[in-house]
Amino acid sequence: MNARQTLSLTIGLTLIATSAHANRIIVNSNEDNQTVGDGMVTFREAILAAEMDTETDLGDVGDQQDVIDLTMLSGQIDLGSALPVILTDMIIVGPGADQLSVM
């Protein structure tokens, strides 16, 4: 299984149980950019906010274990480059592999 298949599988899973201390970081854009102040949060921006415990354009703040929420997205996220390395605990929740793919 390659990295893209693993990511699709991970996003395809809907994880219900989350830690009481987990912060939810909502992703509301299929784009792959880091444009501060545009009101949009991309998957890349959410990972960075979770890793660096910073605030997104929607006011969500990463802190310890985070839940990256892609459930409002559908279609495809076309990555322009590799995603940031994930070194902290996070849960990635998506709408299902049949509704969202990351390439």
DRENTORKOL-3810 file (N, C-alpha, C; in nm, 4 decimals):
REM DRENTORKOL-3810
@n.u->0.0850; n.v->-0.1171; n.w->0.0000; ca.u->0.0000; ca.v->0.0000; ca.w->0.0000; c.u->0.0894; c.v->0.1232; c.w->0.0000
@n.u->0.0672; n.v->0.2156; n.w->-0.0959; ca.u->0.1508; ca.v->0.3356; ca.w->-0.1011; c.u->0.0942; c.v->0.4449; c.w->-0.0111
@n.u->0.1658; n.v->0.5557; n.w->-0.0006; ca.u->0.1269; ca.v->0.6641; ca.w->0.0903; c.u->-0.0087; c.v->0.7228; c.w->0.0543
@n.u->-0.0382; n.v->0.7363; n.w->-0.0738; ca.u->-0.1680; ca.v->0.7919; ca.w->-0.1140; c.u->-0.2821; c.v->0.6996; c.w->-0.0758
@n.u->-0.2638; n.v->0.5697; n.w->-0.0952; ca.u->-0.3672; ca.v->0.4751; ca.w->-0.0570; c.u->-0.3870; c.v->0.4762; c.w->0.0940
@n.u->-0.2783; n.v->0.4851; n.w->0.1684; ca.u->-0.2875; ca.v->0.4888; ca.w->0.3137; c.u->-0.3611; c.v->0.6134; c.w->0.3584
@n.u->-0.3300; n.v->0.7289; n.w->0.2989; ca.u->-0.3961; ca.v->0.8532; ca.w->0.3348; c.u->-0.5436; c.v->0.8458; c.w->0.3010
@n.u->-0.5788; n.v->0.7921; n.w->0.1837; ca.u->-0.7194; ca.v->0.7779; ca.w->0.1456; c.u->-0.7920; c.v->0.6882; c.w->0.2432
@n.u->-0.7283; n.v->0.5799; n.w->0.2840; ca.u->-0.7883; ca.v->0.4888; ca.w->0.3787; c.u->-0.8089; c.v->0.5575; c.w->0.5124
@n.u->-0.7083; n.v->0.6308; n.w->0.5577; ca.u->-0.7185; ca.v->0.6999; ca.w->0.6853; c.u->-0.8288; c.v->0.8039; c.w->0.6831
@n.u->-0.8372; n.v->0.8817; n.w->0.5768; ca.u->-0.9406; ca.v->0.9836; ca.w->0.5668; c.u->-1.0773; c.v->0.9190; c.w->0.5500
@n.u->-1.0810; n.v->0.8040; n.w->0.4868; ca.u->-1.2066; ca.v->0.7349; ca.w->0.4648; c.u->-1.2698; c.v->0.6824; c.w->0.5922
@n.u->-1.1904; n.v->0.6621; n.w->0.6932; ca.u->-1.2441; ca.v->0.6137; ca.w->0.8192; c.u->-1.3096; c.v->0.7270; c.w->0.8953
@n.u->-1.4244; n.v->0.7016; n.w->0.9510; ca.u->-1.4876; ca.v->0.8005; ca.w->1.0371; c.u->-1.4637; c.v->0.7573; c.w->1.1800
@n.u->-1.3858; n.v->0.8349; n.w->1.2503; ca.u->-1.3535; ca.v->0.8021; ca.w->1.3881; c.u->-1.4489; c.v->0.8766; c.w->1.4801
@n.u->-1.5194; n.v->0.8026; n.w->1.5619; ca.u->-1.6210; ca.v->0.8616; ca.w->1.6486; c.u->-1.5625; c.v->0.9070; c.w->1.7825
@n.u->-1.4851; n.v->0.8201; n.w->1.8459; ca.u->-1.4335; ca.v->0.8511; ca.w->1.9789; c.u->-1.3150; c.v->0.9453; c.w->1.9691
@n.u->-1.3221; n.v->1.0549; n.w->2.0402; ca.u->-1.2101; ca.v->1.1476; ca.w->2.0470; c.u->-1.1809; c.v->1.1785; c.w->2.1931
@n.u->-1.0619; n.v->1.2200; n.w->2.2170; ca.u->-1.0217; ca.v->1.2548; ca.w->2.3528; c.u->-1.0985; c.v->1.3774; c.w->2.3993
@n.u->-1.1251; n.v->1.3822; n.w->2.5295; ca.u->-1.1933; ca.v->1.4984; ca.w->2.5868; c.u->-1.1088; c.v->1.6237; c.w->2.5714
@n.u->-0.9778; n.v->1.6062; n.w->2.5511; ca.u->-0.8878; ca.v->1.7204; ca.w->2.5402; c.u->-0.8497; c.v->1.7506; c.w->2.3948
@n.u->-0.9100; n.v->1.6809; n.w->2.3023; ca.u->-0.8761; ca.v->1.7016; ca.w->2.1615; c.u->-0.9438; c.v->1.8278; c.w->2.1098
@n.u->-0.8693; n.v->1.9058; n.w->2.0336; ca.u->-0.9254; ca.v->2.0242; ca.w->1.9684; c.u->-0.9605; c.v->1.9885; c.w->1.8252
@n.u->-1.0760; n.v->2.0341; n.w->1.7792; ca.u->-1.1196; ca.v->2.0084; ca.w->1.6428; c.u->-1.0716; c.v->2.1224; c.w->1.5531
@n.u->-1.0059; n.v->2.0852; n.w->1.4441; ca.u->-0.9603; ca.v->2.1819; ca.w->1.3448; c.u->-1.0369; c.v->2.1519; c.w->1.2163
@n.u->-1.1251; n.v->2.2409; n.w->1.1789; ca.u->-1.2134; ca.v->2.2207; ca.w->1.0632; c.u->-1.1434; c.v->2.2639; c.w->0.9350
@n.u->-1.1508; n.v->2.1767; n.w->0.8341; ca.u->-1.0993; ca.v->2.2059; ca.w->0.7004; c.u->-1.2195; c.v->2.2389; c.w->0.6123
@n.u->-1.2176; n.v->2.3568; n.w->0.5480; ca.u->-1.3316; ca.v->2.3982; ca.w->0.4654; c.u->-1.2920; c.v->2.4302; c.w->0.3211
@n.u->-1.1744; n.v->2.3828; n.w->0.2785; ca.u->-1.1280; ca.v->2.4104; ca.w->0.1423; c.u->-1.0565; c.v->2.2896; c.w->0.0844
@n.u->-1.0856; n.v->2.2595; n.w->-0.0413; ca.u->-1.0161; ca.v->2.1524; ca.w->-0.1135; c.u->-0.8850; c.v->2.2015; c.w->-0.1751
@n.u->-0.8551; n.v->2.3280; n.w->-0.1629; ca.u->-0.7314; ca.v->2.3827; ca.w->-0.2190; c.u->-0.6116; c.v->2.3293; c.w->-0.1417
@n.u->-0.4929; n.v->2.3485; n.w->-0.1955; ca.u->-0.3701; ca.v->2.3095; ca.w->-0.1274; c.u->-0.2785; c.v->2.4310; c.w->-0.1210
@n.u->-0.3108; n.v->2.5216; n.w->-0.0296; ca.u->-0.2295; ca.v->2.6419; ca.w->-0.0144; c.u->-0.2195; c.v->2.6784; c.w->0.1326
@n.u->-0.1502; n.v->2.7853; n.w->0.1604; ca.u->-0.1342; ca.v->2.8374; ca.w->0.2956; c.u->-0.1565; c.v->2.9880; c.w->0.2930
@n.u->-0.2732; n.v->3.0302; n.w->0.2494; ca.u->-0.3041; ca.v->3.1714; ca.w->0.2379; c.u->-0.3674; c.v->3.2200; c.w->0.3680
@n.u->-0.2926; n.v->3.2945; n.w->0.4442; ca.u->-0.3405; ca.v->3.3458; ca.w->0.5728; c.u->-0.4430; c.v->3.4557; c.w->0.5494
@n.u->-0.5530; n.v->3.4522; n.w->0.6262; ca.u->-0.6522; ca.v->3.5588; ca.w->0.6221; c.u->-0.7569; c.v->3.5454; c.w->0.5133
@n.u->-0.7607; n.v->3.4332; n.w->0.4411; ca.u->-0.8601; ca.v->3.4179; ca.w->0.3341; c.u->-0.9900; c.v->3.3538; c.w->0.3819
@n.u->-0.9981; n.v->3.3190; n.w->0.5115; ca.u->-1.1187; ca.v->3.2581; ca.w->0.5651; c.u->-1.1320; c.v->3.1104; c.w->0.5318
@n.u->-1.0347; n.v->3.0557; n.w->0.4643; ca.u->-1.0383; ca.v->2.9156; ca.w->0.4255; c.u->-0.9274; c.v->2.8402; c.w->0.4996
@n.u->-0.9565; n.v->2.7140; n.w->0.5327; ca.u->-0.8572; ca.v->2.6285; ca.w->0.5980; c.u->-0.8388; c.v->2.5043; c.w->0.5116
@n.u->-0.7172; n.v->2.4846; n.w->0.4644; ca.u->-0.6845; ca.v->2.3692; ca.w->0.3821; c.u->-0.6338; c.v->2.2555; c.w->0.4711
@n.u->-0.6270; n.v->2.1356; n.w->0.4143; ca.u->-0.5736; ca.v->2.0204; ca.w->0.4864; c.u->-0.4315; c.v->2.0507; c.w->0.5329
@n.u->-0.3524; n.v->2.1095; n.w->0.4455; ca.u->-0.2134; ca.v->2.1458; ca.w->0.4789; c.u->-0.2098; c.v->2.2444; c.w->0.5964
@n.u->-0.2942; n.v->2.3477; n.w->0.5920; ca.u->-0.2985; ca.v->2.4463; ca.w->0.7004; c.u->-0.3427; c.v->2.3822; c.w->0.8319
@n.u->-0.4370; n.v->2.2884; n.w->0.8246; ca.u->-0.4849; ca.v->2.2208; ca.w->0.9452; c.u->-0.3740; c.v->2.1370; c.w->1.0086
@n.u->-0.2992; n.v->2.0647; n.w->0.9266; ca.u->-0.1878; ca.v->1.9857; ca.w->0.9784; c.u->-0.0849; c.v->2.0774; c.w->1.0455
@n.u->-0.0529; n.v->2.1885; n.w->0.9811; ca.u->0.0438; ca.v->2.2830; ca.w->1.0394; c.u->-0.0070; c.v->2.3419; c.w->1.1700
@n.u->-0.1354; n.v->2.3760; n.w->1.1768; ca.u->-0.1932; ca.v->2.4303; ca.w->1.3005; c.u->-0.1877; c.v->2.3264; c.w->1.4119
@n.u->-0.2145; n.v->2.1998; n.w->1.3767; ca.u->-0.2080; ca.v->2.0927; ca.w->1.4764; c.u->-0.0642; c.v->2.0706; c.w->1.5234
@n.u->0.0287; n.v->2.0722; n.w->1.4315; ca.u->0.1698; ca.v->2.0490; ca.w->1.4640; c.u->0.2296; c.v->2.1632; c.w->1.5463
@n.u->0.1933; n.v->2.2863; n.w->1.5106; ca.u->0.2576; ca.v->2.4031; ca.w->1.5721; c.u->0.1708; c.v->2.4692; c.w->1.6791
@n.u->0.0502; n.v->2.4106; n.w->1.7055; ca.u->-0.0429; ca.v->2.4662; ca.w->1.8042; c.u->-0.0737; c.v->2.6133; c.w->1.7760
@n.u->-0.1090; n.v->2.6402; n.w->1.6501; ca.u->-0.1428; ca.v->2.7760; ca.w->1.6094; c.u->-0.2891; c.v->2.7839; c.w->1.5679
@n.u->-0.3371; n.v->2.9051; n.w->1.5437; ca.u->-0.4773; ca.v->2.9299; ca.w->1.5102; c.u->-0.4982; c.v->2.9324; c.w->1.3593
@n.u->-0.6117; n.v->2.8764; n.w->1.3157; ca.u->-0.6492; ca.v->2.8790; ca.w->1.1741; c.u->-0.7336; c.v->3.0018; c.w->1.1447
@n.u->-0.7655; n.v->3.0224; n.w->1.0171; ca.u->-0.8523; ca.v->3.1341; ca.w->0.9766; c.u->-0.9939; c.v->3.1218; c.w->1.0330
@n.u->-1.0331; n.v->3.0036; n.w->1.0777; ca.u->-1.1653; ca.v->2.9844; ca.w->1.1382; c.u->-1.1611; c.v->2.9960; c.w->1.2902
@n.u->-1.0426; n.v->3.0232; n.w->1.3448; ca.u->-1.0285; ca.v->3.0398; ca.w->1.4892; c.u->-1.0031; c.v->2.9114; c.w->1.5658
@n.u->-0.9901; n.v->2.7982; n.w->1.4952; ca.u->-0.9567; ca.v->2.6725; ca.w->1.5612; c.u->-0.8080; c.v->2.6739; c.w->1.5960
@n.u->-0.7750; n.v->2.6214; n.w->1.7150; ca.u->-0.6368; ca.v->2.6250; ca.w->1.7611; c.u->-0.5887; c.v->2.4839; c.w->1.7914
@n.u->-0.4724; n.v->2.4497; n.w->1.7370; ca.u->-0.4116; ca.v->2.3213; ca.w->1.7682; c.u->-0.3596; c.v->2.3207; c.w->1.9103
@n.u->-0.3729; n.v->2.2049; n.w->1.9780; ca.u->-0.3242; ca.v->2.1934; ca.w->2.1145; c.u->-0.3198; c.v->2.0464; c.w->2.1529
@n.u->-0.2017; n.v->1.9932; n.w->2.1719; ca.u->-0.1819; ca.v->1.8532; ca.w->2.2087; c.u->-0.2437; c.v->1.7622; c.w->2.1042
@n.u->-0.3394; n.v->1.6757; n.w->2.1410; ca.u->-0.4019; ca.v->1.5874; ca.w->2.0425; c.u->-0.5140; c.v->1.6639; c.w->1.9731
@n.u->-0.5099; n.v->1.6655; n.w->1.8393; ca.u->-0.6080; ca.v->1.7399; ca.w->1.7615; c.u->-0.6864; c.v->1.6465; c.w->1.6704
@n.u->-0.8069; n.v->1.6899; n.w->1.6350; ca.u->-0.8886; ca.v->1.6194; ca.w->1.5371; c.u->-0.8987; c.v->1.7094; c.w->1.4152
@n.u->-0.8440; n.v->1.6635; n.w->1.3043; ca.u->-0.8568; ca.v->1.7373; ca.w->1.1786; c.u->-0.9830; c.v->1.6866; c.w->1.1108
@n.u->-1.0785; n.v->1.7765; n.w->1.0910; ca.u->-1.2125; ca.v->1.7412; ca.w->1.0438; c.u->-1.2314; c.v->1.7826; c.w->0.8978
@n.u->-1.2321; n.v->1.6833; n.w->0.8084; ca.u->-1.2533; ca.v->1.7060; ca.w->0.6657; c.u->-1.3950; c.v->1.6660; c.w->0.6224
@n.u->-1.4851; n.v->1.6449; n.w->0.7171; ca.u->-1.6165; ca.v->1.5877; ca.w->0.6847; c.u->-1.7034; c.v->1.6783; c.w->0.5977
@n.u->-1.6762; n.v->1.8072; n.w->0.5941; ca.u->-1.7593; ca.v->1.8952; ca.w->0.5102; c.u->-1.7105; c.v->1.9008; c.w->0.3647
@n.u->-1.6014; n.v->1.8312; n.w->0.3348; ca.u->-1.5453; ca.v->1.8316; ca.w->0.1994; c.u->-1.5942; c.v->1.7125; c.w->0.1173
@n.u->-1.5894; n.v->1.7297; n.w->-0.0140; ca.u->-1.6119; ca.v->1.6187; ca.w->-0.1070; c.u->-1.5261; c.v->1.6445; c.w->-0.2301
@n.u->-1.5098; n.v->1.5423; n.w->-0.3122; ca.u->-1.4293; ca.v->1.5577; ca.w->-0.4329; c.u->-1.2870; c.v->1.5153; c.w->-0.4098
@n.u->-1.1939; n.v->1.6018; n.w->-0.4463; ca.u->-1.0525; ca.v->1.5655; ca.w->-0.4412; c.u->-0.9686; c.v->1.6829; c.w->-0.3939
@n.u->-0.8661; n.v->1.6525; n.w->-0.3163; ca.u->-0.7643; ca.v->1.7498; ca.w->-0.2793; c.u->-0.6401; c.v->1.7121; c.w->-0.3590
@n.u->-0.5974; n.v->1.7999; n.w->-0.4485; ca.u->-0.4776; ca.v->1.7757; ca.w->-0.5289; c.u->-0.3593; c.v->1.8430; c.w->-0.4612
@n.u->-0.2698; n.v->1.7626; n.w->-0.4066; ca.u->-0.1537; ca.v->1.8158; ca.w->-0.3356; c.u->-0.0481; c.v->1.8647; c.w->-0.4333
@n.u->0.0032; n.v->1.9852; n.w->-0.4086; ca.u->0.1098; ca.v->2.0400; ca.w->-0.4916; c.u->0.2467; c.v->1.9910; c.w->-0.4487
@n.u->0.2556; n.v->1.9422; n.w->-0.3247; ca.u->0.3809; ca.v->1.8903; ca.w->-0.2708; c.u->0.3468; c.v->1.7990; c.w->-0.1537
@n.u->0.4484; n.v->1.7338; n.w->-0.0993; ca.u->0.4263; ca.v->1.6451; ca.w->0.0145; c.u->0.3686; c.v->1.7233; c.w->0.1316
@n.u->0.2801; n.v->1.6592; n.w->0.2064; ca.u->0.2249; ca.v->1.7215; ca.w->0.3262; c.u->0.3329; c.v->1.7315; c.w->0.4329
@n.u->0.3151; n.v->1.8221; n.w->0.5304; ca.u->0.4127; ca.v->1.8335; ca.w->0.6385; c.u->0.4247; c.v->1.7012; c.w->0.7154
@n.u->0.5412; n.v->1.6773; n.w->0.7684; ca.u->0.5628; ca.v->1.5593; ca.w->0.8520; c.u->0.4786; c.v->1.5743; c.w->0.9784
@n.u->0.4104; n.v->1.4660; n.w->1.0163; ca.u->0.3259; ca.v->1.4676; ca.w->1.1349; c.u->0.4039; c.v->1.4041; c.w->1.2491
@n.u->0.4314; n.v->1.4838; n.w->1.3516; ca.u->0.5084; ca.v->1.4368; ca.w->1.4661; c.u->0.4259; c.v->1.4345; c.w->1.5946
@n.u->0.3068; n.v->1.4945; n.w->1.5939; ca.u->0.2225; ca.v->1.4994; ca.w->1.7128; c.u->0.0992; c.v->1.4122; c.w->1.6917
@n.u->0.0296; n.v->1.3841; n.w->1.8014; ca.u->-0.0928; ca.v->1.3037; ca.w->1.7928; c.u->-0.2022; c.v->1.3832; c.w->1.7242
@n.u->-0.2658; n.v->1.3204; n.w->1.6274; ca.u->-0.3834; ca.v->1.3814; ca.w->1.5653; c.u->-0.4705; c.v->1.2722; c.w->1.5060
@n.u->-0.5968; n.v->1.3019; n.w->1.4989; ca.u->-0.6941; ca.v->1.2132; ca.w->1.4377; c.u->-0.7471; c.v->1.2857; c.w->1.3148
@n.u->-0.7532; n.v->1.2158; n.w->1.2029; ca.u->-0.8047; ca.v->1.2749; ca.w->1.0801; c.u->-0.9389; c.v->1.2104; c.w->1.0506
@n.u->-1.0439; n.v->1.2922; n.w->1.0441; ca.u->-1.1792; ca.v->1.2439; ca.w->1.0217; c.u->-1.2260; c.v->1.2958; c.w->0.8859
@n.u->-1.2763; n.v->1.2058; n.w->0.8014; ca.u->-1.3233; ca.v->1.2453; ca.w->0.6694; c.u->-1.4619; c.v->1.1911; c.w->0.6399
@n.u->-1.5182; n.v->1.2296; n.w->0.5258; ca.u->-1.6537; ca.v->1.1871; ca.w->0.4894; c.u->-1.6595; c.v->1.0442; c.w->0.4354
@n.u->-1.5457; n.v->0.9857; n.w->0.4037; ca.u->-1.5400; ca.v->0.8511; ca.w->0.3472; c.u->-1.4594; c.v->0.8525; c.w->0.2188
@n.u->-1.3909; n.v->0.7414; n.w->0.1923; ca.u->-1.3040; ca.v->0.7319; ca.w->0.0749; c.u->-1.3821; c.v->0.7442; c.w->-0.0550
@n.u->-1.5111; n.v->0.7132; n.w->-0.0523; ca.u->-1.5928; ca.v->0.7255; ca.w->-0.1727; c.u->-1.6346; c.v->0.8695; c.w->-0.1988
@n.u->-1.6116; n.v->0.9605; n.w->-0.1034; ca.u->-1.6528; ca.v->1.0999; ca.w->-0.1182; c.u->-1.5366; c.v->1.1994; c.w->-0.1246
@n.u->-1.4195; n.v->1.1601; n.w->-0.0731; ca.u->-1.3046; ca.v->1.2504; ca.w->-0.0721; c.u->-1.1768; c.v->1.1711; c.w->-0.0935
@n.u->-1.0942; n.v->1.2195; n.w->-0.1843; ca.u->-0.9631; ca.v->1.1583; ca.w->-0.2049; c.u->-0.8562; c.v->1.2667; c.w->-0.1993
@n.u->-0.7375; n.v->1.2257; n.w->-0.1582; ca.u->-0.6228; ca.v->1.3161; ca.w->-0.1504; c.u->-0.5156; c.v->1.2595; c.w->-0.2411
@n.u->-0.4770; n.v->1.3367; n.w->-0.3413; ca.u->-0.3799; ca.v->1.2898; ca.w->-0.4400; c.u->-0.2581; c.v->1.3782; c.w->-0.4402
END
